[in-house]
Amino acid sequence: MSSIRADRPGTGIDVITVEPDVVLLVIALFGLVFIPALETYGALIFLTGGCALLVRRIQIVLNLCIRYWYLMALPIFCLLSAVWSQYPAISFRFGVQLTATVLIAIAMASTTSARAFSRALFGVFSLAMLTSILFGDVRSDTGAWLGIYGSKNALAGEAATYVIVCTSQILDRTASNGHRLMAVLGLMIGAMLLLLAQSTGALIVVPPALFLLFSLLLIYRLSVVQRLVAMTFAVLLAAMMALLVTIYADALLDLLLETTGKDVTLTGRTDLWRIARELIAERPFFGIGYQAFWVKGYAPAEVLWYNFAIESRSGFNFHNTYLSNAVEIGVLGVFLQVVVLYGAALATGLWALRTRLAEASLLFVLVAMIVMLSFVEVNVFFQFSLRTVIVICAFVYATRGLDAHRRGT
């Protein structure tokens, strides 16, 4: 297993040994995190680090594909959709890129430790947040910060992730005091950027994510009786909240719309969802081809771009992972995506509960955040996507962690 460790030989000189796999992991993650700023160069950096890792471990690549066939099934299906796609060349190109992304993610998680992955995330995100403060943009109309991401929602999403990563580092009992102090500073920076981005959606997701993280990392420090009391209280609180939501659903919806400044269609989302369902009904099983809908010149896409005033004719979607992907790869493709996404959530959840590791809890919460956002955004399962890599890596790390736990190692 790759790691970063410090040796203290008898000479009195500290020697720091850096494993090549971890270096390549950091390079690949750096490329993904900085894609909004570096664009094509960010993807190239990711591919450089990832492909170097594959070449270094070329002897196990085939074994990884066979072992994690259920993860490779999704990109292969997307690649095969070029056969029936209305834009075969586009589906084939993006299918190849998604396959490479997933394969690199599997290799990353198979050759490095989950702790190295979490520390790498912390380091790369810290650099991205500092860069956003020093060189980022600000919207002239609302004053919302855009950072290096060009969008307040994108900055808020990354800042929310950074807040969770920093919190996990602070609560990690294996971390040094110096590392925890840096995580505290990072938490302050992340929270500041999250507020400055003025994105209500990200602010809504962070509290339940933090609650999950604190619950997983703190519950085992309680006695058995205290755990039972805490779990009973949590169940009763959840039941009470569900009852209140049911009774005051209309009032809560009105309050949410007023707070977020959206209309009853959630700024057109309900219209998009209706249109997506109509498109799915036309080709329900296989869809129209991977990433073959939002193509310039395709009439239905052009109509939606025009109706929603998307002048760039790019960066738009149906704001629902399941509906959006069902349009492109049908219900069969969405089934494969559900297996991967919810399988990762289940596996990391079990791993966190059984091992009490900070990195396991972090990966579970990150996947849970992606699940929560999947109903209103499309932020996973496309090429050169950090969240896609996080989901795949989380699944592999959890599988390895559970296997090691069963063996007692």
Number of C-alpha atoms within 10 A of each C-alpha: 9 15 18 14 10 10 10 10 9 7 6 7 9 11 11 11 11 13 14 16 25 22 16 22 26 23 20 28 27 24 27 25 24 23 22 19 18 16 12 13 15 22 22 17 20 27 21 16 22 27 20 18 22 21 11 14 13 13 10 14 18 9 11 15 16 12 11 16 12 12 24 22 17 25 27 15 19 26 24 19 27 23 14 15 24 17 19 19 13 18 26 22 14 21 26 17 18 24 22 19 27 25 23 26 24 25 25 29 23 20 18 20 21 26 19 18 24 19 19 19 22 23 20 19 25 23 15 23 22 17 15 20 15 11 11 18 18 19 14 8 6 9 13 20 27 23 28 25 22 16 18 24 20 18 29 28 22 21 28 27 24 27 27 26 29 31 21 27 26 21 17 19 13 13 14 11 11 9 14 20 15 16 24 17 12 24 23 13 19 27 18 13 26 27 17 18 27 20 19 16 14 23 18 11 18 19 13 15 23 17 11 16 25 15 15 22 21 12 17 13 11 11 10 11 9 13 15 13 12 15 14 12 12 13 12 12 12 12 12 12 12 12 12 12 14 11 11 10 13 11 11 14 13 13 12 16 16 12 10 13 11 13 13 13 11 14 13 15 18 14 12 20 17 13 16 21 15 13 19 23 13 11 16 18 17 22 26 27 29 33 25 25 23 19 15 13 10 13 12 15 19 16 12 18 19 12 10 12 10 13 8 8 16 12 7 14 20 23 21 20 21 22 25 24 26 28 31 28 28 24 20 16 24 22 15 17 21 15 14 21 24 16 18 26 25 17 20 31 21 19 25 25 15 14 14 17 21 26 27 29 26 31 31 29 27 23 28 24 21 22 19 14 20 18 13 17 18 20 17 21 23 22 19 26 18 22 18 22 25 22 28 28 24 30 28 24 29 27 19 16 24 19 13 11 13 9 8 7 7
